[in-house]
Amino acid sequence: DAGNRIFDETNINALKLINCLKTSGISIKDIKKFMLLAKQGDKTISERKNFFLIQKQNIKDKINELEKAMNMVEYKYWYYQTAEKDKTEKYVKNINIKDMPKNIQEAYKNSHEL
């Protein structure tokens, strides 16, 4: 058949799941472990459910990290946009947070919290 592969719905769904797991940051090693659990059938339902519970939290944590990074990028973009307009950083470098636009105040606070 000239090297062409024929996938049924089960194969396609498995590939979609694997792609989703890769996108969410799961290692190939852990994806293989999950697929082996799936092959074992009903006796591994609880283990597979727990696998996704852990992944849900990992994704939430990653989203929080990305939101914090986006806040920093928004703040820094505003910072350099302001410096470019002023043709110097000396004013924006010493600006009081209260003198920043409200959305930038929020971005600054969110990106600088520990």
C-alpha positions as CSV (number, residue, x, y, z in Angstrom):
1,D,0.0,0.0,0.0
2,A,2.9,2.4,-0.9
3,G,3.7,3.2,2.8
4,N,0.3,4.9,3.5
5,R,-1.2,4.2,6.9
6,I,-4.9,3.8,7.5
7,F,-6.1,5.0,10.9
8,D,-9.4,4.2,12.5
9,E,-11.3,6.4,14.9
10,T,-9.5,4.8,17.9
11,N,-6.1,5.5,16.4
12,I,-7.0,9.1,15.6
13,N,-8.4,9.7,19.1
14,A,-5.2,8.3,20.6
15,L,-3.1,10.6,18.4
16,K,-5.2,13.6,19.4
17,L,-4.7,12.6,23.1
18,I,-0.9,12.2,22.6
19,N,-0.7,15.6,20.9
20,C,-2.7,17.2,23.8
21,L,-0.5,15.6,26.4
22,K,2.7,16.7,24.6
23,T,1.3,20.2,24.3
24,S,0.5,20.3,28.0
25,G,4.2,19.5,28.7
26,I,4.1,15.8,29.6
27,S,7.2,13.9,28.7
28,I,7.1,11.1,26.1
29,K,8.1,8.7,28.9
30,D,5.0,9.6,30.9
31,I,2.8,9.5,27.8
32,K,4.1,6.0,27.2
33,K,3.3,5.0,30.8
34,F,-0.2,6.4,30.4
35,M,-0.8,4.5,27.1
36,L,0.4,1.3,28.8
37,L,-2.1,1.9,31.6
38,A,-4.9,2.5,29.0
39,K,-4.0,-0.8,27.3
40,Q,-4.5,-2.6,30.6
41,G,-8.2,-1.6,30.6
42,D,-10.6,-1.1,33.4
43,K,-8.3,-2.1,36.2
44,T,-6.3,1.1,35.7
45,I,-9.2,3.6,35.5
46,S,-8.3,5.1,38.9
47,E,-4.7,5.5,38.0
48,R,-5.6,7.1,34.7
49,K,-8.0,9.5,36.4
50,N,-5.3,10.5,38.9
51,F,-2.9,11.1,36.0
52,F,-5.3,13.7,34.6
53,L,-6.0,15.2,38.0
54,I,-2.2,15.8,38.3
55,Q,-2.1,17.2,34.8
56,K,-5.0,19.6,35.5
57,Q,-3.0,21.1,38.3
58,N,0.2,21.2,36.3
59,I,-1.6,23.0,33.5
60,K,-3.2,25.5,35.9
61,D,0.3,26.2,37.4
62,K,1.8,26.7,33.9
63,I,-1.1,29.1,33.0
64,N,-0.3,31.1,36.2
65,E,3.4,31.3,35.2
66,L,2.5,32.4,31.7
67,E,0.1,35.0,33.0
68,K,2.8,36.4,35.3
69,A,5.2,36.4,32.3
70,M,2.6,38.2,30.2
71,N,2.2,40.9,32.9
72,M,6.0,41.4,32.9
73,V,6.0,41.7,29.1
74,E,3.1,44.2,29.2
75,Y,4.9,46.3,31.8
76,K,8.2,46.2,30.0
77,Y,6.6,47.1,26.7
78,W,5.0,50.1,28.3
79,Y,8.2,51.0,30.0
80,Y,10.2,51.1,26.7
81,Q,7.4,52.7,24.8
82,T,7.4,55.5,27.4
83,A,11.3,55.7,27.4
84,E,11.2,55.9,23.6
85,K,8.7,58.7,23.6
86,D,10.8,60.6,26.2
87,K,14.0,59.7,24.4
88,T,15.4,58.6,27.7
89,E,14.8,56.1,30.5
90,K,15.5,58.5,33.3
91,Y,11.9,59.5,33.8
92,V,10.2,56.2,33.5
93,K,12.9,54.5,35.6
94,N,12.0,56.5,38.6
95,I,8.2,56.8,38.1
96,N,6.0,56.1,41.1
97,I,3.7,53.2,40.5
98,K,0.7,55.4,41.3
99,D,1.7,57.6,38.2
100,M,1.5,54.6,35.8
101,P,-1.7,53.9,33.9
102,K,-4.1,51.6,35.9
103,N,-3.6,48.6,33.6
104,I,0.2,49.0,33.9
105,Q,0.0,49.3,37.6
106,E,-1.8,45.9,37.7
107,A,0.6,44.3,35.3
108,Y,3.6,45.6,37.4
109,K,2.1,44.4,40.6
110,N,1.2,41.0,39.1
111,S,4.6,40.5,37.6
112,H,6.6,41.6,40.6
113,E,4.8,39.6,43.3
114,L,6.9,36.8,44.8
